[in-house]
């Protein structure tokens, strides 16, 4: 078994880990990145439909969910979307804004991984692939960390944990980051799947199941949070950007509210002078603004017996505040990220270092900071990685 000594060890060659490595190595640190997979940046590669939604122009602290909503402010302020865009442009990567500030590569997500690996190579970072971590120890005398990974042991006075969350296990996600936190007595906020489709059961599933593939622009709400984006019916329940967004804020057994026609009154044609008021007229009005099958299905569930003004008011109100109680989610297999994680109360907001364990850092998705859909989680990876890399 070989002994390999460095100034900094980083567990995980994902977005946060590679950024931390680049920043630390630029400052003259001898850095090794240990990655259990046989290639770096697997989650980057599958993001944004293979084009990597690598940041969001409108990144603000309120785009993030955490037990401490203020924690992310420092790192996000010190490494901004403009900083990462500058890196992308220096490497000649062409990109475009899709919607709502979301930036994607014109070509492939592989360009982002190649860029990060090129930066690592230029800075002298050693990236070691197929190096699954078996054990992490800390010397009582020196305080240095020793990591058994692959066939070797690596040691350094600083250890950065960038192992990601539990989402998408098929590309190698594990809970090792949380295991390391527990080993060193670091608190963890309860983890759950986030940015994840909902499942429906019983009567609600039966009512909507055959609408699989139908989508509509809606306002989805849970508690005080609302998102105006597309909803998509699936064979198991609900998906689409609006649902993925609201899922991060949902907890069983809460209901979500759906406004099927944000900012537009669906039944206005029935209010006109001498207008017909019956099921056929209501269907025509809804079909003019919603997919036909969805319009019919909503009226099947909610149309009144008598089409009075009061009945129209009630139906209109229901169509703008339709309640659905998900039976659950599609779980970590379909979740884009993991909510919860290493408690921010245990970390320095400036450096990501553990307050109670000198030299131990947690960054990226393993930390209890979860971005909304649209490039925010990558911006948190870049920002938290930069914060730790500049501190080690």
N, C-alpha and C positions, 0 to 999 in steps of 0.2 A: 504493500500500500504506500503510495507516494504522499509526501507532505508538500503542500503548496501554500506559501505565505503571501498575503496581499495586504494592502491598506484597507480595502473595502471589499466585502463579499455582498453580492446582490442575488437574491433568490427569485428567479423569474425573468425571462427575456421577452416580456410583453411591453406594452407602451410605457408604463411607469418605470419598470426596471431598466429599460434601455435608455430612457431619458436621464434617469439618475446616474447611470454609468457614464454617459457622455459628459454630464456636468462635473462629476467627480474627477474623471480622468483629465479633463481640460485644466483642472487645478493641480495636476501633477500627481494625483493619487494613483497607486497601482490597483487596478480594479479587475475583479473576475465576476462574471455573471454565470450562474448555474441554472440551466434550463432542463427540465425533465423530458420535454418533447424533443423530437429529432430535427425541429426547425424553429426559428424564432418567430414571434409575432403572430401566432396562429389566430388570435381573436381579431387582430387588425385585418388579417387577410379575408375573413368572412364578413367583415363589417360593411355596412352601406351597400349591400348587394354585390360585394367584391370590389367596390370603388372607394371604400374607407371614408366615412363621414368624419373627417379627422379633427374638426373643431366647429364652433359656432360663433359667428361674429357678434352675437348679442349676449355672450356669456355674462351672467350676473350671479351673485350669491343666492338669489331666490330661485335659481334654476336647479338647486340642489336640496336634497332631503337628508337630514341628519338629526340626531338627538340634540346636537348643538348647532343651530342654523348659522351661527357666526364663525364657526371654526374654519371654513374654507376661504374666508375673505382674504386672509393674509397671503396665502400661496397663490390664489387666483389673481391678486393685484400685482404680484411680482413676476408672474409668467403668464402673459396674456395671449389671446388668440393672435394678435399681431406678431408676437415673438415667434410663434410656431409657423405662421404664414411666411415670415421672413426666412426661416429655415427651408421651408418647402420651395420658396422662390429661388433661393441660392442654389438649390439642386436642380433647378429648371423643370420642376414638376408642374404641369398645367392642371388647373383646377377650376371649378365653377361653383356658384351659389345655386342651390336647388330651390329651396323654399325656407322661409323663416330663419335666414342666416346660416343655414347648413351648408358647409363646404365639402365637396367631394372631388376626388381625382378625376380628371378627364379620362385617364387610362385605367390603371389598376391599383388596388390596394398594395400590391407587391412593391410599387414605387415608394410607398411610405416605409415599408420594412427595409427595402434596399438603402434608402436614405439614412435610416437610423443605424443600420449595420455599417455603412460607409463612415458615418460620424464616429462610431465606436472604433473602427479600424484606425482611423486617422488619429484618434486620441490614445490609442494603445490599449484599449479594453480587450480583455480576453473573454470571449463568449464560449462557454463549454456546453455543448448540447448533449442530449441523452444522459443527463446527470441528475437522476432522481435522488432527492434528499432522503437519507435514511435516519439520520440523527443530527441534532444540533446540541452542542455543549458550550458551556462558558467556564473558562479557567477561574478558579477561586483566587489564584495568585496574581495573574496578569490582567484578568478581566477580558482577555481575548476570546473570540468565538471560534469554535471548531465545528466544521460541517462535514459529515460523511456523506458523499454523493458519488454515485457511480462506483468506480473502483478506488477512488481516492479520498483523501481528507484535505480540506482547505481551511485555512485559518486567517483571521484578520481581527483587528480591534474594533471594526465597525461592521455591522450586519444590517442590510436593508432587505426587508421582507416585501416583495412585490409579486406575490403568488396568486393574486386575483381572488375571485370569489368562487361560489359553488355553481354558477350558471354555465350551461352548455358543457356537461361532463364528457360528451363525445369527443371534444377536442382537448380533453385532458384536465379539466377543472377538478381540483381536490380541495379539501379543507385544511391543508397543511399549515397555511398561514394562521388560522385560528388555533391550531394545535400548538404552534410555537408561542403564540400569545399566551395561551393558558399555561404553558410550561414555565413562563417567566412571570406569571401572576398578573397579566395584563387583562383588564376587563373587556368583555365583548357584549355589544348590543345584539339582541336576538336577530338572527338572520332570516330572511324570507326572499322568495323570488320577486323580482321587480321588472318592470317593462315586459310584462308577460300576458298572454291571452287568458281570458276567463273561460271557465266551463259553466254550462248550465245543466240543470237536471229537472226531472219531473215535468210539470205542465209547461214551464217556460221553455225547456229544451224541445218538447214536442211542438210547441207553438212556432218556434223559429227555425228548427233544424233544417227544413227543406229550403230555406233561404240561403244556403251555403253559396258563397261567391258574390252575394249582393252587398254593395257598399253604399254608404251615404255620408254626406258631410253633416256632422252633428256637434252638439255641445255636450260633452260628457262631464258629469260632476260627481264629486264625493266629498262630503264635508264642505269646506270652504274653497276647495280646488276645482277648477274647471278647465277643460281643454277643447278648443274648437278645431277639430280635425276629422279625418275619415274614420268611420266605423265599418268593420267588415264582419259579416256573418260567416262562421265556420261550421263544420259538421259537429263540433263539440261545444260551440258557444260563440264567443265574441272576440274579435281581434281588431287590427287596424290601429293607426297611430293614436287616435283618441283613447282607445281602450288600453293600449300599452302604457300611455302616459298616466291615466287615472289609476291603473293597477298598483303603481308604486305607493299610492296613498290609501289604498283600500285594505281593510282588515275584516276578516270574517266575523260576524255574519252580516256586515253592513250591506245596504242596498246602494246601487249607483243610480243616478238620474240621467236620463237622456232627453235632450231637446232635439226632436227630429227635424226641426226647421228653425235654426237660430236666426233671430232678427226678422223673420217673415211669418205672417199669419196664414196658416194653411187653409182655413175655412172662409177667408174673406169673400170669395165669390158667392157664398151662400147668404151673405149679408146684403148683397145688392138688391135694389128695389125690384120686386116681382120675380126674384130668383127662385128657382126650384129649391126645395129643402127636403131631400130624401137621401137614401143611401147612394143612389146612382150619382147624384150631384156631388155628394161628399167624396166619392171615389174619384170623380173627374177632377175635383179640386186638388186632392192629394197626389193623384198621378201626374199632375202638371208640375209638381215640385219634388216628388220622391220616385224612386224606382217603383214600377207598377206592382210587382209582387209584394214589396214592403208596404206600399200604400193600402193594398187590399187586406193584408194581414193585420195591420194596425186597426183598421175599421172593423174587422171581424171580432176583435177583442174588445172594442170600446164604443161602437156606434150605439146611439140611444134608440129607444123605442119611438119616441115622439120628438120631432126636430124643432123644439121651442128655442127661443133666445137663450134661456137658461141652459138648456141641453147643449147648445152650440158653444156657450161659454165654457161649460165643464169639459167638453171634448177638446176644445182648443187648448185649455189649460193642461189637460192630461198629455196632449201631444207634445207640449213643451216641458213636461216634467214627468216623463214615463219612468217608472221605477222598475228596476230589474235587480234581483238578488242572486248574484253568482253563487254557484255551489262550491267554487274553488278556482284554482288556476291550473294552467298546464304544467306548472312546476319548473324546477331548475333546467329541465331538458329544453324548454322553449323560452326560458327567461333570458333576456339580453344581459341583465346584471343582477347582482345580489344586493339587496338592501340590508342595512345593519352591518355588523362587523366590528373590528377593533374600535373600542370606545375612544372618541376624540378627547374625552376627559383625561385619558392616559398619555396623550401626546402633546408636544409643543406645536402650536399652529404655525410657527415660523420655520421649524426644522424637521418636523415629523418624528423627532426623537422621543422615545419613551421617557417620561419623567422619572420613572422608578428604576430603569435599567439603562445605564449610560452606554452609548454605542449601539443601541438597538433601535431601528427605525421601521415604520410601517407606512407604505404608500399605495396609492391607486385604489382598486376596487376592494381590497381586503379591509380598508378603513371604512368606518360608518359615515361615508359621504357618497350619496347616490345621485347622479345627474339625471335630468329629464332626457327624453328622447331627442336626438338631433345633434350629436357631436359633443354634448356637454361632458359625458363620461371620459372621452378622450382628453378634453381640455383639463379635467381634473387629474388625469394620469400625467399629462405633461407638467402641470403646475406642481403637483405634490412630488413628482420625481425630481424636478428642478430644485425644489426647496431642500430635499434631502441631499441631493448631489452637491449642492453648494455649501452644505453644512458639515459633511463628513470629513 
